[in-house]
Amino acid sequence: MPDPRFIGLVASLRSSVEAALGEADSPMAHRLARDGALRASTAERGLALLDMLAEKTHGNLDETERAALHDARSSLRARIGRGAAD
């Protein structure tokens, strides 16, 4: 059974990266839109946290948790322009 706290954590990190990429309508997205370097570093840092989370939880997630994490990493990596997830 998926842990809603884990799903919430993945969703929160994903939202942070989306805001950094200018894809979310939030005050943080507006601030980041004015500072390209801050935007890029925030997006990279969020993706790095998701990557670390995947590494540390490898083999310990149920299918729903694994899929949520994989989807977030793959989607964000494609938007940022980095290599393949997993």
C-alpha positions as CSV (number, residue, x, y, z in Angstrom):
1,M,0.0,0.0,0.0
2,P,1.5,3.4,-1.0
3,D,2.5,5.7,1.8
4,P,0.7,9.0,1.2
5,R,3.6,10.9,2.8
6,F,6.0,9.5,0.2
7,I,3.6,10.4,-2.7
8,G,3.2,13.9,-1.2
9,L,7.0,14.3,-0.9
10,V,7.5,13.4,-4.6
11,A,4.7,15.7,-5.6
12,S,6.1,18.5,-3.6
13,L,9.6,18.2,-5.1
14,R,8.1,17.9,-8.6
15,S,6.1,21.1,-8.0
16,S,9.2,22.9,-6.9
17,V,11.1,22.0,-10.0
18,E,8.1,22.9,-12.2
19,A,7.9,26.3,-10.5
20,A,11.6,26.8,-11.1
21,L,11.0,25.9,-14.8
22,G,8.2,28.5,-14.9
23,E,5.5,25.9,-15.4
24,A,3.6,26.6,-12.2
25,D,1.7,29.8,-11.3
26,S,3.1,30.6,-7.9
27,P,4.9,33.5,-6.3
28,M,8.1,31.4,-6.4
29,A,7.7,30.9,-10.1
30,H,7.4,34.6,-10.6
31,R,10.6,35.3,-8.6
32,L,12.5,32.6,-10.3
33,A,11.5,33.8,-13.7
34,R,13.5,37.0,-13.1
35,D,16.7,35.1,-12.2
36,G,17.8,32.6,-14.8
37,A,20.7,31.3,-12.7
38,L,18.6,30.8,-9.6
39,R,15.9,29.1,-11.8
40,A,18.4,26.6,-13.2
41,S,20.1,25.8,-9.9
42,T,16.7,25.3,-8.2
43,A,15.5,23.0,-10.9
44,E,18.7,21.0,-10.9
45,R,18.7,20.8,-7.1
46,G,15.1,19.5,-7.0
47,L,15.9,16.9,-9.7
48,A,19.0,15.8,-7.7
49,L,16.9,15.3,-4.6
50,L,14.5,13.1,-6.6
51,D,17.4,11.2,-7.9
52,M,18.8,10.7,-4.4
53,L,15.4,9.6,-3.2
54,A,15.3,7.0,-6.0
55,E,18.7,5.7,-5.1
56,K,18.1,5.5,-1.4
57,T,14.7,3.8,-1.7
58,H,15.6,1.4,-4.5
59,G,13.9,-1.9,-3.9
60,N,11.8,-0.6,-1.0
61,L,8.9,1.1,-2.9
62,D,5.6,-0.4,-3.9
63,E,4.5,-0.1,-7.5
64,T,2.5,3.2,-7.0
65,E,5.4,4.9,-5.2
66,R,7.9,3.7,-7.7
67,A,5.8,4.8,-10.6
68,A,5.2,8.3,-9.1
69,L,8.9,8.8,-8.5
70,H,9.9,7.4,-12.0
71,D,7.3,9.6,-13.7
72,A,8.4,12.8,-11.8
73,R,12.1,12.1,-12.6
74,S,11.6,11.3,-16.3
75,S,9.2,14.2,-16.9
76,L,11.4,16.8,-15.2
77,R,14.7,15.4,-16.7
78,A,13.2,15.8,-20.2
79,R,12.2,19.4,-19.4
80,I,15.6,20.3,-18.0
81,G,17.4,18.5,-20.8
82,R,19.4,16.0,-18.9
83,G,20.0,12.3,-19.6
84,A,17.7,9.4,-19.1
85,A,16.1,8.4,-15.7
86,D,16.9,4.9,-14.4
